[in-house]
Amino acid sequence: MIEELRLRNFEGFKDEKINFTGGLNLITGRNSVGKTTILDAIVYSLFGSVPSVENRLLVRRERGVRDMETYLRFRSPVNGSRVEVMRFAELRRNRFATKEAKLIIDGAEVQVEGVEDLRRRITRLIGVGYRAFNWI
């Protein structure tokens, strides 16, 4: 279960914190207020990319903005552990680069060997891979 999502300079969000409750969470709002962006942020936080979207387009398009951060906290459906995923990225000469990615499980930081290692670990923690997650 997703518990919290924090975004800084992610698409239309400058600085936002979203808390989720147990059970079903309904995301509603008028057109173009960020409902799909919240879903994109969850997918990006977990897997480091969003289907059919170039990563550089995820960074808030505002003069002078060059970096982006996401934070996602959830309970693993596989083993019940509390998982925190943080991703720090930046635009360098209009190219997207991940500066840092962190994985914390039950309060202890887990060393990851890059974004692909993080993706594999997240897949094991949620019990489903990137493609299947996006189909669901």
Contacts in CASP RR format, 6 or more apart in sequence:
PFRMAT RR
TARGET T0000
AUTHOR 0000-0000-0000
METHOD contacts of the structure
MODEL  1
MIEELRLRNFEGFKDEKINFTGGLNLITGRNSVGKTTILDAIVYSLFGSV
PSVENRLLVRRERGVRDMETYLRFRSPVNGSRVEVMRFAELRRNRFATKE
AKLIIDGAEVQVEGVEDLRRRITRLIGVGYRAFNWI
1 20 0 8 1.000
1 22 0 8 1.000
1 23 0 8 1.000
1 74 0 8 1.000
1 75 0 8 1.000
1 77 0 8 1.000
2 20 0 8 1.000
2 25 0 8 1.000
2 42 0 8 1.000
2 72 0 8 1.000
2 73 0 8 1.000
2 74 0 8 1.000
3 19 0 8 1.000
3 20 0 8 1.000
3 73 0 8 1.000
3 74 0 8 1.000
3 75 0 8 1.000
3 82 0 8 1.000
4 17 0 8 1.000
4 18 0 8 1.000
4 19 0 8 1.000
4 20 0 8 1.000
4 71 0 8 1.000
4 72 0 8 1.000
4 73 0 8 1.000
5 17 0 8 1.000
5 18 0 8 1.000
5 20 0 8 1.000
5 38 0 8 1.000
5 41 0 8 1.000
5 42 0 8 1.000
5 45 0 8 1.000
5 70 0 8 1.000
5 71 0 8 1.000
5 72 0 8 1.000
5 73 0 8 1.000
6 16 0 8 1.000
6 17 0 8 1.000
6 18 0 8 1.000
6 69 0 8 1.000
6 70 0 8 1.000
6 71 0 8 1.000
6 72 0 8 1.000
7 13 0 8 1.000
7 15 0 8 1.000
7 16 0 8 1.000
7 17 0 8 1.000
7 18 0 8 1.000
7 41 0 8 1.000
7 69 0 8 1.000
7 70 0 8 1.000
7 71 0 8 1.000
8 14 0 8 1.000
8 15 0 8 1.000
8 16 0 8 1.000
8 67 0 8 1.000
8 68 0 8 1.000
8 69 0 8 1.000
8 70 0 8 1.000
9 15 0 8 1.000
9 59 0 8 1.000
9 60 0 8 1.000
9 62 0 8 1.000
9 65 0 8 1.000
9 67 0 8 1.000
9 68 0 8 1.000
9 69 0 8 1.000
10 16 0 8 1.000
10 37 0 8 1.000
10 41 0 8 1.000
10 44 0 8 1.000
10 58 0 8 1.000
10 59 0 8 1.000
10 60 0 8 1.000
10 68 0 8 1.000
10 69 0 8 1.000
10 70 0 8 1.000
11 34 0 8 1.000
11 37 0 8 1.000
11 40 0 8 1.000
11 41 0 8 1.000
11 57 0 8 1.000
11 58 0 8 1.000
11 60 0 8 1.000
12 34 0 8 1.000
12 37 0 8 1.000
12 60 0 8 1.000
12 61 0 8 1.000
13 34 0 8 1.000
13 37 0 8 1.000
13 41 0 8 1.000
13 60 0 8 1.000
14 60 0 8 1.000
14 62 0 8 1.000
18 38 0 8 1.000
27 35 0 8 1.000
27 38 0 8 1.000
27 39 0 8 1.000
28 35 0 8 1.000
29 35 0 8 1.000
40 50 0 8 1.000
40 53 0 8 1.000
40 58 0 8 1.000
41 70 0 8 1.000
41 72 0 8 1.000
42 72 0 8 1.000
43 49 0 8 1.000
43 50 0 8 1.000
43 51 0 8 1.000
43 133 0 8 1.000
43 134 0 8 1.000
44 50 0 8 1.000
44 55 0 8 1.000
44 58 0 8 1.000
44 70 0 8 1.000
44 87 0 8 1.000
45 70 0 8 1.000
45 71 0 8 1.000
45 72 0 8 1.000
45 85 0 8 1.000
45 87 0 8 1.000
46 72 0 8 1.000
46 85 0 8 1.000
46 122 0 8 1.000
46 126 0 8 1.000
46 133 0 8 1.000
47 119 0 8 1.000
47 122 0 8 1.000
47 129 0 8 1.000
47 130 0 8 1.000
47 133 0 8 1.000
48 55 0 8 1.000
48 87 0 8 1.000
48 98 0 8 1.000
48 101 0 8 1.000
48 115 0 8 1.000
48 118 0 8 1.000
48 119 0 8 1.000
49 55 0 8 1.000
49 130 0 8 1.000
50 58 0 8 1.000
51 134 0 8 1.000
54 96 0 8 1.000
55 89 0 8 1.000
55 96 0 8 1.000
56 91 0 8 1.000
56 94 0 8 1.000
56 95 0 8 1.000
56 96 0 8 1.000
58 68 0 8 1.000
58 89 0 8 1.000
58 96 0 8 1.000
59 65 0 8 1.000
59 66 0 8 1.000
59 67 0 8 1.000
59 68 0 8 1.000
59 89 0 8 1.000
59 90 0 8 1.000
59 91 0 8 1.000
59 96 0 8 1.000
60 68 0 8 1.000
66 90 0 8 1.000
66 91 0 8 1.000
66 92 0 8 1.000
67 88 0 8 1.000
67 89 0 8 1.000
67 90 0 8 1.000
67 91 0 8 1.000
67 99 0 8 1.000
68 88 0 8 1.000
68 89 0 8 1.000
68 90 0 8 1.000
69 86 0 8 1.000
69 87 0 8 1.000
69 88 0 8 1.000
69 89 0 8 1.000
70 85 0 8 1.000
70 86 0 8 1.000
70 87 0 8 1.000
71 84 0 8 1.000
71 85 0 8 1.000
71 86 0 8 1.000
72 84 0 8 1.000
72 85 0 8 1.000
73 82 0 8 1.000
73 83 0 8 1.000
73 84 0 8 1.000
73 85 0 8 1.000
74 82 0 8 1.000
74 83 0 8 1.000
74 126 0 8 1.000
75 81 0 8 1.000
75 82 0 8 1.000
75 83 0 8 1.000
76 82 0 8 1.000
76 83 0 8 1.000
76 125 0 8 1.000
76 126 0 8 1.000
77 126 0 8 1.000
77 127 0 8 1.000
78 124 0 8 1.000
78 125 0 8 1.000
78 126 0 8 1.000
78 127 0 8 1.000
79 125 0 8 1.000
81 105 0 8 1.000
81 106 0 8 1.000
81 125 0 8 1.000
82 105 0 8 1.000
82 106 0 8 1.000
82 107 0 8 1.000
83 103 0 8 1.000
83 104 0 8 1.000
83 105 0 8 1.000
83 122 0 8 1.000
83 125 0 8 1.000
84 102 0 8 1.000
84 103 0 8 1.000
84 104 0 8 1.000
84 105 0 8 1.000
84 107 0 8 1.000
85 101 0 8 1.000
85 102 0 8 1.000
85 103 0 8 1.000
85 104 0 8 1.000
85 118 0 8 1.000
85 122 0 8 1.000
86 100 0 8 1.000
86 101 0 8 1.000
86 102 0 8 1.000
86 104 0 8 1.000
87 98 0 8 1.000
87 100 0 8 1.000
87 101 0 8 1.000
87 102 0 8 1.000
88 98 0 8 1.000
88 99 0 8 1.000
88 100 0 8 1.000
88 101 0 8 1.000
89 96 0 8 1.000
89 97 0 8 1.000
89 98 0 8 1.000
89 99 0 8 1.000
90 96 0 8 1.000
90 97 0 8 1.000
90 99 0 8 1.000
91 97 0 8 1.000
98 115 0 8 1.000
101 112 0 8 1.000
101 114 0 8 1.000
101 115 0 8 1.000
101 118 0 8 1.000
102 109 0 8 1.000
102 112 0 8 1.000
103 109 0 8 1.000
103 110 0 8 1.000
103 112 0 8 1.000
103 118 0 8 1.000
103 121 0 8 1.000
103 122 0 8 1.000
104 110 0 8 1.000
105 125 0 8 1.000
110 121 0 8 1.000
112 118 0 8 1.000
112 121 0 8 1.000
119 130 0 8 1.000
123 129 0 8 1.000
123 130 0 8 1.000
126 133 0 8 1.000
128 136 0 8 1.000
END
